Amino acid sequence: MREQATDLEILQRLTRPAGRDVVDVGCGGGDLVRALTALGARVSGIEVSEGQLARARANDDGSGARYLIGSGQALPLDDASADVVVFMRTLHHVPVGEMDRALAEARRVLRAGGVVHVAEPLTEGEWFELTRMVEDELEVRGEAQAAIGRALRAGLGRADTVEYEVAIEVAGVEGCRSRMVSVDPTRAGVFDAQRAPIEAAFERLGQPGPRPGTRVFGQPMRAQLLRAE
Ligand SMILES: C[S@@+](CC[C@H](N)C(=O)[O-])C[C@H]1O[C@@H](n2cnc3c(N)ncnc32)[C@H](O)[C@@H]1O
């Protein structure tokens, strides 16, 4: 049985981010950037999507974090400028042929003794069942695990692996739609075309959430800590 935990709890346990220079690759709306900054890390949030980066900046109320446009496979950062590079649910979004490059980029920007934290959702669980109705990520998630398996070629040795389960809480089917579409706007059309079966799956899977109108779905995750060799 996997432990129930949040992404931040596992990240904190494996990387001890306080007082360190942390890069969040694919920071989305910036939740993790702000949480890490609040813990005392100096954080750079990197996003390939202008829309996501604008959301992250708008959500930030002066945390002191910096936000930069850029991709995982071409980080807009100097060599040896970070202590921790995080890929939180991001590596499988990097084009398959560029995943090795993204890990090599992470190694390039790390200082001696630095670490890469790659957390990837596994291809199982209630949230996976729901999301695969909109976009089946079975193949790309497998490719991300394979790239992590080759990380030593980029000078990153495997230091630790933790599997855990996160609880994803969404406010109704609309909350589910906006979470999925925020990652990729082209999902909106697929979601709307599939709305009836998604609504049925939404009721069948998951549990009532702690807040009125919300539902919680389990998603198993694997976090792997890679150390600069
Ligand atoms: C599933 S979301 C995860 C967002 C956030 N890390 C989180 O855990 O909530 C994946 C994010 O990766 C971004 N992304 C996609 N391709 C990328 C790339 N090549 N380099 C960096 N970020 C990328 C997307 O824009 C999106 O914000």
PDBQT file of the ligand as one rigid body, heavy atoms in Angstrom, charges set to zero:
ROOT
HETATM    1  C1  LIG A 301       0.650  18.561 -16.010  1.00  0.00    +0.000 C 
HETATM    2  S1  LIG A 301       1.236  20.212 -16.021  1.00  0.00    +0.000 S 
HETATM    3  C2  LIG A 301       2.050  20.262 -14.448  1.00  0.00    +0.000 C 
HETATM    4  C3  LIG A 301       2.133  21.647 -13.896  1.00  0.00    +0.000 C 
HETATM    5  C4  LIG A 301       2.770  21.726 -12.505  1.00  0.00    +0.000 C 
HETATM    6  N1  LIG A 301       4.165  21.306 -12.530  1.00  0.00    +0.000 N 
HETATM    7  C5  LIG A 301       1.978  20.916 -11.495  1.00  0.00    +0.000 C 
HETATM    8  O1  LIG A 301       2.465  19.885 -11.003  1.00  0.00    +0.000 OA
HETATM    9  O2  LIG A 301       0.831  21.308 -11.219  1.00  0.00    +0.000 OA
HETATM   10  C6  LIG A 301       2.586  20.180 -17.176  1.00  0.00    +0.000 C 
HETATM   11  C7  LIG A 301       3.190  21.544 -17.401  1.00  0.00    +0.000 C 
HETATM   12  O3  LIG A 301       4.363  21.402 -18.205  1.00  0.00    +0.000 OA
HETATM   13  C8  LIG A 301       4.392  22.448 -19.148  1.00  0.00    +0.000 C 
HETATM   14  N2  LIG A 301       5.235  21.994 -20.278  1.00  0.00    +0.000 N 
HETATM   15  C9  LIG A 301       4.855  21.307 -21.377  1.00  0.00    +0.000 A 
HETATM   16  N3  LIG A 301       5.911  21.068 -22.159  1.00  0.00    +0.000 NA
HETATM   17  C10 LIG A 301       6.990  21.600 -21.556  1.00  0.00    +0.000 A 
HETATM   18  C11 LIG A 301       8.373  21.695 -21.879  1.00  0.00    +0.000 A 
HETATM   19  N4  LIG A 301       8.864  21.156 -23.000  1.00  0.00    +0.000 N 
HETATM   20  N5  LIG A 301       9.194  22.341 -21.035  1.00  0.00    +0.000 NA
HETATM   21  C12 LIG A 301       8.710  22.889 -19.891  1.00  0.00    +0.000 A 
HETATM   22  N6  LIG A 301       7.409  22.841 -19.533  1.00  0.00    +0.000 NA
HETATM   23  C13 LIG A 301       6.566  22.203 -20.350  1.00  0.00    +0.000 A 
HETATM   24  C14 LIG A 301       2.942  22.688 -19.505  1.00  0.00    +0.000 C 
HETATM   25  O4  LIG A 301       2.746  23.969 -20.068  1.00  0.00    +0.000 OA
HETATM   26  C15 LIG A 301       2.281  22.501 -18.150  1.00  0.00    +0.000 C 
HETATM   27  O5  LIG A 301       2.211  23.709 -17.438  1.00  0.00    +0.000 OA
ENDROOT
TORSDOF 0
